[in-house]
Every structure is written in C-alpha cells, then in structure tokens.
Amino acid sequence: MARLLAIDYGSKRTGIAVTDPLQIIATALDTVRTHDLLGFLKEYNLKEELEAIIIGMPKKLDNTDSENAGRVQAFIKILRKNFPDIPVYPHDERFTSSMALQSMIAGGSKKSDRRDKGNIDKISATIILQSFMESRR
C-alpha cells in the first residue's frame, strides 16, 4: 500500500504529515517553507509511493472560504498538474491549529515548543490527515 500525505498550507510555512504504508497511523513529517513545498513533495514522492494528497481547506465558521482558500485552491491546481496520477482531496481544516495547540499542551510540550509555529503546522497536518482517514472509514 502507498502512503497518504496531508498538507496544512500556509503563506509562509506548510506542515506535512504522512501515514505509514498500511495507512493505520498519521504522523507529523516536517514543516517546510511554502516556496520550497513543491520541490519537497517531488523529492518525497521519488522515495515513497503516495496514494493521495490531502490538503487542508480553510473555511470560516459559516462554511464559506477564508481569505487563504484562494491560495490553497491555486496550489491544488499546481499539485494536480505536477502529480497527475495522484488524487488530491481538499479537507476541512477548521479548528486544526487550536486542536494542535491543545494536543501539545495535553502532551506536556514545553512552552518554547508551543511557540514554534512550525510544530503547530505539522501537528495540524496530522490532525487533517487523521480526520480524513476517519471520514473514509
């Protein structure tokens, strides 16, 4: 089986999470600068087979697109062009950043680790991936 990869896309940084090859466990992979993201994904895809890419779609509470949604939709087009054989699924990412922070607090993370936005981004990507996996069951 191939891995699922999730993206928490941001204007500066992007969090990335992946599953194990059996797609049982979602794990934080890395945080990369957004302008380096496509190169990172191409390199990762050479090493690991991907079944699908899941990208967090930013929504407001009333289910309308947030201000970052246009950038995410533009990046989805780039993904589909560069990875034509890998399906790309947008997935609701509401509350993932606050859930990531709460999980870090519950897990006993130091305050300095919680201030590092890169840590929050990759945990948010993990939450997006876990939510996507649960929605498929």
C-alpha positions, 0 to 999 in steps of 0.5 A: 500500500502507498502512503497518504500525505496531508498538507496544512498550507500556509503563506509562509510555512506548510506542515506535512504529515504522512501515514505509514504504508498500511495507512493505520497511523498519521504522523507529523513529517516536517514543516517546510517553507511554502516556496520550497513545498513543491520541490519537497513533495517531488523529492518525497514522492521519488522515495515513497509511493503516495496514494493521495494528497490531502490538503487542508481547506480553510473555511470560516465558521459559516462554511464559506472560504477564508481569505487563504482558500484562494491560495490553497485552491491555486496550489491544488491546481499546481499539485494536480498538474505536477502529480497527475496520477495522484488524487488530491482531496481538499479537507476541512481544516477548521479548528486544526491549529487550536486542536494542535495547540491543545494536543501539545499542551495535553502532551506536556510540550514545553512552552518554547515548543508551543511557540514554534509555529512550525510544530503547530503546522505539522501537528495540524497536518496530522490532525487533517490527515487523521480526520480524513482517514476517519471520514473514509472509514 
